[in-house]
């Protein structure tokens, strides 16, 4: 799909590793309507992928770390979008609905990886951390590298909350739509994640 890895990402500050959340406009409603029409379905899906694939890719990439794995998850995500968008009830934003699919696919991928190789969580974290140390995949500054490794010390869903709030600058209400978790719980999760990251960075 996207064909980009950590090494291809612009060398920016931590806060701007990703662009902000995509604007939600009537364009999404139009795209959904076009998708439901068999005559314009393929074109609508192409437009949706073009609009969201980069943001979804980097969302997935920060969960599974590896570029090739991220591409696989990205493709599976848009296959699910193709299969289910006709039944999208529009009681949430299109992009949060897509993020929810992508998040579930990424977590399912990591779970499958652990099951396949009989790996405990700590071993998977160690493997992902080694990929961050691989200069061919990650070209950020040393503090960026340390932050990414600190994130791997967090529980998966806490890490995802931090990523969406800190990197994507998403509103808690939108993160709630993605994860199905209350805003209050998300705020607490983000606060705990920040404290753990600060503690980790102070110790190294």
C-alpha positions as CSV (number, residue, x, y, z in Angstrom):
1,X,0.0,0.0,0.0
2,X,1.9,3.0,1.3
3,X,5.4,1.6,0.9
4,X,7.1,3.9,3.5
5,X,9.1,3.0,6.5
6,X,10.5,4.9,9.5
7,X,13.5,5.8,7.4
8,X,11.3,7.6,5.0
9,X,9.5,9.7,7.5
10,X,10.4,13.4,7.6
11,X,13.0,14.3,10.3
12,X,10.7,16.4,12.6
13,X,10.1,16.9,16.3
14,X,8.3,14.2,18.2
15,X,5.1,16.2,18.3
16,X,4.9,16.4,14.5
17,X,6.0,12.9,13.5
18,X,2.4,12.6,12.3
19,X,0.1,15.2,10.9
20,X,-2.9,16.2,12.9
21,X,-6.2,14.3,12.6
22,X,-7.9,14.6,9.3
23,X,-10.7,17.2,9.0
24,X,-14.1,15.7,9.1
25,X,-16.3,17.3,6.4
26,X,-19.4,16.5,4.4
27,X,-16.9,14.9,2.0
28,X,-16.9,11.7,4.1
29,X,-20.7,11.5,3.9
30,X,-20.6,11.9,0.2
31,X,-17.9,9.2,-0.1
32,X,-20.0,6.8,2.0
33,X,-23.1,7.5,-0.2
34,X,-21.0,7.0,-3.4
35,X,-19.7,3.7,-2.0
36,X,-23.3,2.4,-1.5
37,X,-23.9,3.0,-5.2
38,X,-22.4,0.0,-7.1
39,X,-21.7,2.3,-10.1
40,X,-19.3,4.5,-8.0
41,X,-18.2,2.0,-5.3
42,X,-14.7,1.4,-6.6
43,X,-14.0,5.1,-7.2
44,X,-15.3,5.9,-3.7
45,X,-13.1,3.3,-2.0
46,X,-10.1,4.6,-4.0
47,X,-10.8,8.1,-2.7
48,X,-11.2,6.9,0.9
49,X,-7.9,5.0,0.7
50,X,-6.1,8.0,-0.8
51,X,-7.5,10.3,1.9
52,X,-6.7,8.1,4.9
53,X,-4.1,5.5,4.1
54,X,-1.1,7.5,5.2
55,X,-2.6,8.4,8.6
56,X,-3.8,4.9,9.2
57,X,-0.4,3.5,8.1
58,X,1.4,5.5,10.7
59,X,-1.2,4.6,13.4
60,X,-0.6,0.9,12.7
61,X,3.1,1.4,12.3
62,X,3.5,2.7,15.9
63,X,1.7,-0.5,17.1
64,X,3.4,-3.2,15.1
65,X,6.6,-1.2,14.4
66,X,7.8,-3.2,11.3
67,X,7.1,-1.7,7.9
68,X,6.2,-4.9,6.1
69,X,3.9,-6.0,9.0
70,X,2.3,-2.5,8.9
71,X,1.6,-2.8,5.2
72,X,-0.1,-6.2,5.7
73,X,-2.3,-4.8,8.5
74,X,-3.1,-1.7,6.3
75,X,-4.2,-3.9,3.5
76,X,-6.3,-6.1,5.8
77,X,-7.8,-2.9,7.2
78,X,-9.0,-1.6,3.8
79,X,-10.3,-5.1,2.9
80,X,-12.5,-4.9,6.0
81,X,-13.5,-1.4,5.0
82,X,-14.5,-2.7,1.6
83,X,-16.5,-5.5,3.1
84,X,-18.3,-3.5,5.8
85,X,-18.7,0.1,4.6
86,X,-22.0,-0.5,3.0
87,X,-23.4,-1.2,6.5
88,X,-21.7,1.8,8.1
89,X,-24.4,3.4,10.3
90,X,-22.7,6.8,10.4
91,X,-23.3,7.1,14.1
92,X,-19.5,7.8,14.4
93,X,-17.1,9.6,12.2
94,X,-15.8,7.7,9.1
95,X,-12.1,8.1,10.1
96,X,-12.7,6.9,13.7
97,X,-14.5,3.9,12.3
98,X,-11.5,3.2,10.0
99,X,-9.1,3.7,13.0
100,X,-11.1,1.2,15.0
101,X,-10.8,-1.4,12.3
102,X,-7.1,-0.7,11.9
103,X,-6.5,-0.9,15.7
104,X,-8.3,-4.2,16.0
105,X,-6.4,-5.6,13.0
106,X,-3.0,-4.4,14.5
107,X,-3.8,-6.0,17.9
108,X,-5.0,-9.2,16.3
109,X,-1.8,-9.3,14.3
110,X,0.4,-9.1,17.4
111,X,-1.8,-11.7,19.2
112,X,-1.4,-14.0,16.2
113,X,2.3,-13.4,16.2
114,X,2.6,-14.4,19.9
115,X,0.5,-17.5,19.4
116,X,2.3,-18.6,16.3
117,X,5.8,-18.4,17.9
118,X,4.6,-19.1,21.5
119,X,6.1,-15.8,22.6
120,X,5.3,-14.1,25.9
121,X,4.5,-10.4,25.8
122,X,8.0,-9.4,26.9
123,X,9.7,-11.2,24.1
124,X,7.5,-9.5,21.5
125,X,8.3,-6.1,23.1
126,X,12.0,-7.0,22.9
127,X,11.7,-7.9,19.2
128,X,9.8,-4.6,18.4
129,X,12.4,-2.7,20.4
130,X,15.2,-4.2,18.3
131,X,13.5,-3.0,15.2
132,X,13.6,0.6,16.5
133,X,17.3,0.1,17.0
134,X,17.6,-0.9,13.3
135,X,18.8,2.3,11.5
136,X,17.3,1.1,8.2
137,X,13.8,1.4,9.8
138,X,14.2,4.3,12.1
139,X,16.1,7.5,11.5
140,X,14.7,9.8,14.2
141,X,16.8,11.6,16.8
142,X,18.1,9.8,19.9
143,X,15.3,11.2,22.1
144,X,12.7,10.0,19.6
145,X,14.3,6.6,19.6
146,X,14.2,6.5,23.4
147,X,10.6,7.7,23.4
148,X,9.5,4.9,21.0
149,X,11.3,2.3,23.2
150,X,9.7,3.7,26.3
151,X,6.3,3.3,24.6
152,X,6.9,-0.4,24.2
153,X,7.1,-0.7,28.0
154,X,3.4,0.4,28.2
155,X,0.5,-2.0,28.0
156,X,-0.7,-2.2,24.3
157,X,-3.9,-0.2,24.7
158,X,-2.3,2.4,26.9
159,X,0.4,2.8,24.3
160,X,-2.3,3.3,21.6
161,X,-4.1,5.9,23.7
162,X,-0.8,7.8,24.1
163,X,-0.1,7.6,20.4
164,X,-3.5,8.9,19.3
165,X,-3.5,11.7,21.8
166,X,0.2,12.8,21.7
167,X,1.1,12.1,18.1
168,X,-2.2,12.4,16.3
169,X,-3.6,15.1,18.6
170,X,-7.0,13.4,18.6
171,X,-9.8,14.5,20.8
172,X,-10.7,12.2,23.7
173,X,-14.2,11.9,22.3
174,X,-12.8,10.6,19.0
175,X,-10.4,8.2,20.8
176,X,-13.4,7.0,22.7
177,X,-15.2,6.1,19.4
178,X,-12.1,4.2,18.3
179,X,-11.5,2.2,21.4
180,X,-15.0,2.0,22.9
181,X,-13.6,3.4,26.2
182,X,-15.0,6.2,28.3
183,X,-13.4,9.6,28.1
184,X,-12.7,9.6,31.8
185,X,-10.9,6.3,31.5
186,X,-8.9,7.5,28.5
187,X,-7.7,10.6,30.4
188,X,-6.6,8.4,33.3
189,X,-4.8,6.0,30.9
190,X,-3.0,8.9,29.1
191,X,-2.0,10.4,32.4
192,X,-0.6,7.1,33.6
193,X,1.2,6.6,30.3
194,X,2.9,10.0,30.6
195,X,4.1,9.3,34.1
196,X,5.5,5.9,33.1
197,X,7.3,7.3,30.1
198,X,8.8,10.2,32.1
199,X,10.0,7.7,34.7
200,X,11.5,5.5,32.1
201,X,13.3,8.4,30.4
202,X,14.7,9.7,33.7
203,X,16.1,6.3,34.4
204,X,18.2,5.9,31.2
